[in-house]
């Protein structure tokens, strides 16, 4: 038998309940979802989230509470990134291969995009890489083209891992692309 949830929370109790929910959530949680689950007003949850975030900042905890990907989630404090990176690289956590990173970048910037288009851009078959990215929850199906080819797009998990609120925060590609003059020079040098 499930225990009844109290309907009235004091500020401290609400903060603890929110912490407990965020600790088990596999993805960012919207304040409205917490409010609905607790049957309380969204503005009450928003105030508690903002207060918790400020409290963690004031206490300079090793973690922080951030709003990303349409919800709230805990992250390690950026000043501790070197230590976290050392732990992660020394652990058995699997990193993305260069092929996976390149494929993910193409999908992120060209979405929705077909596997064939990604293969064309990269110049190699990306079938296994796309399956791997799907299994990791970084990309998902975004429907089909008129010919039946599956379109792919990035997921909320991708935004979360990148620390982005939306795709609009992706860095522009133009500064990283070669200029037309450089491309002409490269083409000429390859013809020789």
C-alpha positions, 0 to 999 in steps of 0.5 A, a space after each residue: 500500500 502506497 503512503 499518502 503524500 502530504 498536501 501542504 509543505 513548509 519551505 524546508 520540506 518542499 526543498 527536501 522533496 524537490 531534492 529527492 525528486 531531482 536526485 532520481 530523475 534521469 533527465 531535467 525535470 520541469 517545475 510544472 511536472 514537479 508541481 503536478 506530481 505534488 499537487 501544488 502551484 508551479 510558482 511555489 515550485 519555481 520559488 523553491 528551485 530558485 532558492 535551492 540554486 541560490 543556496 548551493 551557490 552561496 554555500 559553494 557546494 561541489 554541485 549546482 542546480 541549473 535549468 537546462 533542456 526545459 527542466 532542472 537538474 544537478 550538475 557538478 560545479 564547473 570549478 571542479 571540472 578538472 577533478 571530475 574529468 580526471 575521475 571520468 577519464 580514469 573510470 570505465 565510463 565510455 567516451 564517444 569515438 571520433 566517428 561518433 562525435 563527427 556524426 553527432 555534430 552533423 546531425 545536430 547542425 543539419 537536423 532533421 537529417 537522413 542517415 544517407 545525408 550524414 554518410 554523404 557529408 562524412 564520406 563513410 557509412 554511419 549505420 553502426 555509429 547512428 545505432 550507437 548514438 540512438 542507444 545512448 539516447 543522444 539522437 532519435 527518429 524525427 519521422 520519415 521522408 516521402 521516400 521512407 528514409 528515417 530522419 534523425 534529430 538530437 534529443 533532450 539528453 544531447 542538450 543536457 549533456 552539452 549544457 544547452 537550453 536549446 539548439 539555438 545555443 549551438 556555436 555558429 559553424 561559419 567561423 570554423 569553415 574554410 573561406 572560399 579562397 582557401 577552398 579554391 587554393 586547396 582544390 588547385 593544389 590537389 589537381 597538381 
